[in-house]
Amino acid sequence: MDISPAGDYQQDLMRSPFRSVQHVYFDDLDALNILHNVRFLLFTERARGELFDALGFHWDDDLVKNPDKFHVVAEHSIKYLVPVRGLNDLVVLLTPTHLGRSSVVLNARVEAMHGNTLHAECTTRLVRLDSATSKPCPWSERFRAAIEPMVLKS
């Protein structure tokens, strides 16, 4: 994604899917030289962190500045479609598919960097929590304004 000028970058960011490149290292592989299954979730987690950071929701900000960082993963589902063999670069494509009052659902596609191989499809549901009570609470208006334009319209 070209990041200049800033206005164009922000417009590109608002389009789904968000694109993140993840590198497969030697220690990501199992004894058969195949990407270990748990690494797919790690790559989607990293991509989600990159998305939130790009939208201005920085993990190192305090809860006053970024109250939406107080959220949990409520659900993961993953379909492993084609094994990743050896050292590779992969692309994780994130698309928000639902924005509720206190939850957001993100779809992730893990694809080969070059070619058209879909290796895995993942869905993650996040729930925002109140930092004092740990009960579900609404996303901030700032978060909603950032994510809503990216939500896949069906």
Residue pairs with C-beta under 8 A, 6 or more apart in sequence:
1 9
1 12
1 13
1 19
2 8
2 9
2 12
3 9
13 54
13 55
14 149
14 150
15 150
16 94
16 95
16 96
16 150
16 151
16 152
17 93
17 94
17 95
17 109
18 47
18 50
18 51
18 54
18 93
18 94
18 95
18 150
19 91
19 92
19 93
20 43
20 46
20 47
20 50
20 51
20 91
20 92
20 93
20 94
21 89
21 90
21 91
21 92
21 113
22 43
22 46
22 47
22 89
22 90
22 91
22 92
23 87
23 88
23 89
23 90
24 35
24 39
24 84
24 86
24 87
24 88
24 89
24 90
25 87
26 87
28 35
28 36
28 39
29 35
29 36
29 86
29 87
30 36
33 85
33 86
34 83
34 84
34 85
35 83
35 84
35 85
35 88
35 119
37 78
37 80
40 78
40 80
40 110
40 119
40 120
40 122
41 76
41 78
41 122
43 90
43 92
43 110
44 92
44 94
44 106
44 108
44 110
44 122
44 124
46 92
47 92
47 94
47 108
48 94
48 106
48 108
48 124
49 59
51 94
52 58
52 59
52 69
53 59
55 146
55 147
56 146
57 66
57 68
57 69
57 143
57 146
58 66
59 66
59 69
61 69
63 69
63 70
63 131
67 131
67 140
68 128
68 139
68 140
68 142
68 143
70 128
70 129
70 130
70 131
71 126
71 127
71 128
71 129
72 126
72 127
72 129
73 124
73 125
73 126
74 103
74 125
74 126
74 127
75 123
75 124
75 125
76 122
76 123
76 124
77 122
77 123
78 120
78 121
78 122
78 123
79 120
79 121
79 122
80 119
80 120
81 118
81 119
81 120
81 121
82 117
82 118
82 119
83 119
84 90
84 110
84 112
84 119
88 112
88 113
89 113
90 110
90 111
90 112
90 113
90 119
91 110
91 111
91 112
91 113
92 108
92 109
92 110
92 111
93 108
93 109
93 111
94 106
94 107
94 108
95 106
95 107
95 108
95 109
95 150
95 152
96 104
96 105
96 106
96 107
96 147
96 150
96 151
96 152
97 105
97 106
97 107
97 123
97 151
97 152
98 104
98 105
98 151
99 105
99 139
99 144
99 147
99 148
99 151
101 136
101 138
101 139
102 127
102 128
102 136
102 137
102 138
102 139
103 125
103 126
103 127
103 128
103 136
104 125
104 126
104 139
104 147
105 123
105 124
105 125
105 126
106 123
106 124
106 125
106 126
107 121
107 122
107 123
107 152
108 120
108 121
108 122
108 123
108 124
109 118
109 120
109 121
109 122
110 118
110 119
110 120
110 121
110 122
111 117
111 118
111 119
112 119
127 136
128 136
128 137
128 138
128 139
128 143
129 135
129 136
129 137
130 136
130 137
139 147
